[in-house]
Amino acid sequence: MRLFFGLERVLIAILWLAWAAYWIAAARRTAANRRTESLLTGASYRIPLLIGIILMVSSNLPLREMEFVLWPLNPFILGTADILTIAGLSLAVWARLHLGKYWSGRITNKEGHRVIQTGPYALVRHPIYSGLIVALLGTVISLGTVQAFFGFAFIFVSFLRKLSLEETWLRSHFGSEYELYQQRVGALIPHP
């Protein structure tokens, strides 16, 4: 059973590494920026993101204060975690592919930028964040530690901060077109 748990963690790590490799490769094919965020604005969401990543990645090296395990790991829980991680990363990749040249790791307005409302963007306005949140939730379940949960919480706050900033930029750039899109499509969870 111990071997199974070790292999499952390796699988999760491979999934995230494959996602990161794709993300880095795809980042080279984007449109030129017309306007980009300030250093301070970027720091406002990148600092909690970095803290969260460090907590999650180091959760295999437990901090004594957060060593408490949240639930017993068994094949059902780990299978559920794997499914969530795969589904979430798949949604993020689909959204990134669909967004194409308009994607950026920073908050920017791209040359020729337009509101994408098809594919995963017809379901939620921020499907990359939705997918990553689901994938991170799966990863937290597979780790099962308080430390991983706190890492997830920091990353979630980071995503909410960046999402809020992006929404402001998009409304200011696209006006009523984006406001109508906001009314019709949920930010992270599809409207019923």
C-alpha positions, 0 to 999 in steps of 0.5 A: 500500500505504501508503494501505491501512495508513493506512485500516486504522488509521482503521478501527480508530480508528473501531471503538474510537470507536464502542465508546466512544460506545456505552459512555458512552451505555449507562452512563447506564442502570444500577441504583443502587449499594449498595456501591462500591469505595474510591478506593485500590482503584480506583486499583490497576487504573485506573493501569495501565489509564491507562498502557496506554491512553496507550502504545497511543494514542501508539504512532503517535508512537513513543518511540525506545526502543520504536520497534521494529516486531514484524512486517511489516504486510501485508493478511493480518495487518491483516485478521486484526487487524480481525477480532479487533478487531471480534469482541472489541468485538462480544463486549464490547457483547453482554455489556454489553447482556446485563448491562444495569442491573447493569453498572458501570465501578467495582466495585460491588454494585447494588440488586437485583444478581444473578448473570447466568449466561446469554448470554455469561455462560454462556460466560465469567464476564467476557465484557466483559474477554474481548472487550476483550482480543481487541479489544486484541490485534487492535489491537496486531497492527494497530499492530505496535509494541513500544510497543503491546504494552507498552500491551496488557500494562499493560491486561491486568494492569489487567483481571486486577487488577479481575477478581480484586477483582470475584470477591472481591466477588461471592463475598462477596455471593453465596456458594455461588451464585457459587462454583458458577458459578466451578466451572462457567464459566471466567473469561476463556476457556470451559471445554472 
